[in-house]
Amino acid sequence: MIRLLCAAMLALGGSLIAEADGPTPEEPSAVEQLPQAAIQSAFRALRQDYIHRDRLTFETLNRAALEGLLQDLGTGAELVRRQGPDAATSSPALQGMPLTQHIGWVRPTAWTTAEVKDLTPTLARWRADGVEDVILDLRQPAEPVDFEIATRWLDLFLPAGEFLFRLRQFGGTQAEQASVSREPAAWEAGLLVLVDADTPPQAEVIAAVLRARQRALVIGSPTRGATVLYQTTALTDEWALRFASSEMLLADGSSLFQKGLTPDFNVSQTEIEKQQAERFMLQGRVRELVHENPRQRFNEAALVSGQNPELGSYLRRSLGQDEPENHPPPRDTILQRAVDLLTARDQLKQAAPRIKPAD
């Protein structure tokens, strides 16, 4: 399946993202090139001779140091608002529906075991109804949760006994914890995974493992690289520090922390487009995001029937009126490309017996 999907990508005019040897090293900043003694000298000079040295209090310097450190750590640490004991986290239920006769779409939102239980019979029903491929949409933002839920999701798509990932604690004395799939796969047919910069840590783990096991192709834009378990420490009544404490490692020992997952098929989408698509998804109008209605044109069929489907548009333009065609409905470009990819693959499969090899 993977080979056919790659061929379909090229047929659609896309390009495969080659695995690079590693990111191009950036030139160190001026501060990074200074030795520790020079940094201390800079602080002393500013506190003694800066024109507004009275503003450079220890509190100001500490705040600047923390802000700079958090910026440097990226996905490794951040300040978050504390959730009260009565804080309600409302998330829509698991979303899933057939997009076509042979393609199903599913999107986790709450990241609970209940979603996995709800999806299992749905996958069985889709399989019985002739669905051949599932698009797993992992682009919905969510709070980080324990990676046990990632294991439960991976159980749906990988056979029992498969090594999934292991967790390595930073600077800790605990041994590395390995995760292995425990249940027979509920879905063994085609699978595509959608990701972007909003993909939460547990979803990044799922996408990374499925691609590493060559179980699915990944479509979308690069993820943040937050494949870590977070620990939270309260700082005030309102704020807490959330920082990485354990790192996810794939079977080959590689880590995506602060690197992110680069999709096999890179498709970009603006934030406005995603917000518009999100409203349609919450309303259950996902099919409208991928199926376009072509504009009616005057052709031979219209000539035979004695009708002109362009007449109404012509009259509105002559009267200076706005046309519905000027305001097309929202489109989910990433999801649409995934559907196009599967459709192109099916067409290649049908055409393969008719293609004769060159002499």
C-alpha positions in Angstrom: 0.0 0.0 0.0 2.8 2.4 0.9 4.4 2.1 -2.5 1.1 2.7 -4.3 0.4 5.8 -2.1 3.8 7.2 -3.0 3.1 6.7 -6.6 -0.2 8.5 -6.1 1.6 11.4 -4.5 3.7 11.9 -7.6 0.7 11.5 -9.8 -1.0 14.4 -7.9 2.0 16.6 -8.5 3.3 16.3 -5.0 6.7 15.6 -3.8 8.0 13.2 -1.2 9.9 14.7 1.7 13.3 13.1 1.7 14.8 12.3 5.1 17.7 14.7 5.6 20.9 13.8 7.4 20.0 16.3 10.1 19.0 20.0 10.4 21.5 22.5 9.0 23.5 23.9 12.0 22.7 27.5 12.7 25.3 30.1 13.3 25.5 30.7 17.1 24.2 34.0 18.3 26.6 36.6 19.8 25.5 35.7 23.3 26.1 32.0 22.7 29.7 32.8 21.6 30.5 34.6 24.8 32.4 32.8 27.6 30.8 32.8 31.0 33.3 35.4 32.3 32.3 37.8 29.5 28.6 37.4 30.3 29.2 38.3 33.9 31.3 41.3 32.8 28.4 42.5 30.6 26.0 42.3 33.5 28.3 44.3 35.8 28.8 46.9 33.1 25.1 47.4 32.6 24.3 47.5 36.3 27.0 50.1 36.9 27.1 52.4 33.9 23.9 51.9 31.9 22.0 55.2 31.5 18.9 53.8 33.2 20.8 51.4 35.5 18.1 51.9 38.2 15.7 49.9 36.1 18.0 46.9 36.0 17.0 45.4 39.3 17.6 41.8 40.3 13.9 41.2 39.7 14.1 42.6 36.2 17.1 40.5 35.4 15.6 37.4 36.9 12.4 37.8 34.8 14.5 38.4 31.7 16.6 35.3 32.4 13.5 33.1 32.9 11.8 34.5 29.8 15.0 33.9 27.7 15.4 30.4 29.2 11.8 29.4 28.4 12.2 30.7 24.9 15.4 28.7 24.4 13.8 25.5 25.8 11.0 25.7 23.3 8.7 22.7 23.8 10.7 21.7 26.8 9.1 24.0 29.3 6.4 26.7 29.5 4.3 28.7 32.0 0.7 27.6 32.1 -2.3 28.7 34.1 -3.3 26.4 36.9 -6.6 24.6 36.6 -8.8 24.8 39.6 -10.4 21.6 41.1 -13.7 22.5 39.6 -12.4 23.5 36.2 -14.5 21.8 33.5 -12.8 20.7 30.4 -15.4 20.4 27.7 -14.4 18.6 24.5 -16.6 17.4 21.7 -17.1 13.7 21.5 -15.0 11.5 19.2 -15.8 12.5 15.6 -15.9 10.0 12.8 -17.8 9.5 9.6 -17.4 8.0 6.1 -16.3 10.7 3.6 -16.8 8.4 0.6 -18.0 4.9 0.1 -14.5 3.6 0.8 -12.9 6.3 3.0 -13.5 6.8 6.7 -12.4 9.8 8.8 -11.9 9.9 12.6 -10.6 12.6 14.9 -9.9 12.2 18.7 -10.7 15.2 20.8 -10.9 14.3 24.5 -8.1 11.7 24.5 -9.9 9.3 26.9 -10.1 5.5 26.9 -13.8 6.0 26.2 -13.0 7.3 22.7 -11.0 4.1 22.0 -13.9 1.9 23.1 -16.3 3.9 21.0 -14.1 3.7 17.9 -13.5 -0.1 18.0 -17.1 -1.1 17.0 -17.2 1.8 14.5 -14.1 0.4 12.7 -15.7 -3.1 12.6 -18.9 -1.6 11.1 -16.9 0.3 8.5 -15.0 -2.8 7.5 -18.3 -4.6 7.0 -19.6 -1.7 5.0 -16.7 -1.8 2.5 -14.6 1.0 3.9 -11.0 0.4 2.7 -9.0 3.3 4.2 -9.2 5.4 7.4 -7.9 8.9 7.7 -6.8 9.5 11.3 -6.9 13.3 11.9 -4.5 14.3 14.7 -4.6 18.0 14.2 -7.0 19.0 17.1 -5.2 20.9 19.9 -5.4 19.2 23.3 -3.7 19.3 26.7 -0.8 16.8 27.1 -1.9 13.5 28.7 -0.1 10.3 29.8 1.2 8.3 26.9 -0.8 5.3 28.0 -3.7 6.7 25.9 -1.3 6.8 22.9 -0.6 3.1 23.5 -4.4 2.4 23.5 -4.8 4.1 20.2 -1.8 2.3 18.7 -3.4 -1.0 19.8 -6.2 -0.2 17.3 -3.8 -0.3 14.3 -0.9 -2.5 15.2 -0.9 -6.3 16.0 -0.3 -7.5 19.5 3.3 -7.8 20.7 4.7 -4.9 18.6 7.3 -2.7 20.3 5.9 0.8 20.2 8.2 3.1 22.1 10.1 3.6 25.3 10.3 6.4 27.8 13.6 7.7 29.1 13.5 9.9 32.2 15.8 12.9 32.2 18.5 12.7 34.9 16.4 10.1 36.8 17.3 6.8 38.3 14.3 4.9 37.0 14.9 2.3 34.2 13.5 3.0 30.8 9.8 2.0 30.4 9.0 0.1 27.2 5.5 0.1 25.7 4.2 -2.9 23.6 0.9 -3.3 21.8 -1.4 -5.6 23.8 -4.5 -6.1 21.7 -5.1 -7.5 18.2 -5.5 -4.7 15.7 -9.0 -3.5 15.2 -8.1 -2.0 11.8 -5.7 -3.7 9.4 -6.6 -1.9 6.2 -5.3 1.4 4.8 -4.4 4.2 7.1 -3.4 7.8 6.6 -2.4 10.2 9.4 -2.9 14.0 9.4 -0.7 16.3 11.5 0.3 19.9 11.9 1.8 22.3 14.5 -1.3 21.9 16.7 -0.9 18.1 17.1 -0.6 17.4 20.8 2.2 15.3 22.3 0.3 12.1 22.6 -0.8 12.4 19.0 2.7 13.1 17.9 3.7 9.8 19.5 1.0 7.9 17.6 1.9 9.4 14.3 5.6 8.8 14.8 5.2 5.2 15.8 2.8 4.4 12.9 5.2 5.8 10.4 8.2 4.1 12.0 6.4 0.8 11.8 5.5 1.6 8.1 1.9 1.3 9.0 0.8 4.7 7.7 1.8 7.7 5.6 1.8 11.1 7.3 0.3 14.1 5.6 0.2 17.8 6.7 2.8 20.1 8.1 5.6 19.6 10.6 4.7 19.0 14.2 6.2 20.9 17.3 8.4 18.1 18.6 6.8 17.8 22.0 7.1 14.0 22.3 7.7 14.1 26.0 5.9 13.6 29.3 5.4 16.8 31.2 5.6 17.4 34.9 3.9 20.4 36.4 5.1 22.5 39.4 2.9 25.2 41.0 4.5 28.6 41.2 1.6 30.8 42.4 -2.1 30.4 42.8 -2.5 31.2 39.2 0.6 30.0 37.4 2.5 26.7 37.1 5.7 25.6 35.4 5.2 22.7 33.0 8.4 21.0 31.9 9.6 17.9 30.1 10.5 15.0 32.5 10.5 11.9 30.2 11.4 11.5 26.5 9.8 9.2 24.0 12.3 7.1 22.0 11.3 5.1 18.9 12.5 1.5 18.3 15.7 2.7 16.7 16.5 4.9 19.7 15.7 8.2 17.8 13.9 11.1 19.4 11.6 13.7 17.9 11.8 16.0 20.9 12.3 19.6 19.7 12.7 18.3 16.2 9.2 17.4 15.2 7.8 15.0 12.7 8.2 15.9 9.1 5.3 14.6 7.0 5.7 12.3 4.1 3.6 14.6 2.0 3.9 18.3 3.1 0.6 20.3 2.7 0.3 23.8 4.2 -2.8 25.4 5.6 -3.3 28.9 6.9 -4.7 29.5 10.4 -7.8 31.2 9.0 -8.5 28.2 6.7 -8.1 25.8 9.7 -10.5 27.9 11.8 -13.1 27.9 9.1 -12.8 24.2 8.6 -13.0 23.6 12.4 -16.4 25.3 12.5 -17.7 22.9 9.8 -16.2 19.9 11.6 -17.9 20.8 14.8 -21.2 21.0 12.9 -20.6 17.5 11.4 -20.2 19.0 7.9 -16.8 17.4 7.2 -17.8 16.1 3.7 -18.4 19.7 2.5 -14.7 20.4 3.2 -13.5 17.9 0.7 -16.1 17.7 -2.0 -16.4 20.6 -4.4 -19.4 21.3 -6.6 -18.3 22.3 -10.0 -19.7 25.5 -11.5 -22.4 24.8 -14.1 -21.3 25.6 -17.6 -23.0 25.8 -21.0 -22.2 22.6 -22.9 -23.6 20.2 -25.4 -26.0 18.6 -22.9 -27.4 22.0 -22.0 -27.7 22.9 -25.7 -29.7 19.7 -26.3 -32.0 20.4 -23.3 -32.5 24.0 -24.4 -31.2 25.4 -21.1 -28.4 27.7 -20.3 -27.0 27.2 -16.7 -24.8 30.3 -17.1 -27.8 32.6 -17.8 -28.5 33.4 -14.1 -24.9 34.2 -13.5 -24.8 36.5 -16.5 -27.9 38.4 -15.4 -26.5 38.9 -11.9 -23.2 40.2 -13.2 -25.0 42.6 -15.6 -27.0 43.9 -12.7 -23.9 44.3 -10.5 -25.1 41.7 -8.0 -22.8 39.5 -6.1 -22.6 35.8 -7.0 -22.4 32.8 -4.7 -19.4 31.5 -6.7 -17.4 34.5 -5.5 -17.7 33.1 -1.9 -16.7 29.5 -2.1 -17.2 27.4 1.1 -14.3 26.6 3.3 -11.9 23.9 2.3 -9.7 21.7 4.5 -6.7 21.5 2.2 -4.9 18.8 4.2 -7.9 16.6 4.5 -8.8 17.2 0.8 -5.3 16.1 -0.3 -5.5 13.0 1.7 -8.8 12.0 0.0 -7.3 12.9 -3.4 -4.3 10.7 -2.6 -6.4 7.7 -1.8 -8.6 8.3 -4.9 -5.5 8.6 -7.1 -4.2 5.3 -5.7 -7.4 3.5 -6.4 -7.3 4.8 -10.0 -3.7 3.6 -10.4 -4.7 0.2 -9.1 -7.6 0.0 -11.6 -5.3 1.1 -14.5 -2.4 -1.2 -13.6 -3.7 -4.3 -15.5 -4.2 -2.2 -18.6 -0.7 -0.7 -18.6 1.8 -2.7 -20.8 5.5 -2.5 -20.0 7.6 -0.9 -22.6 9.6 -3.1 -24.8 
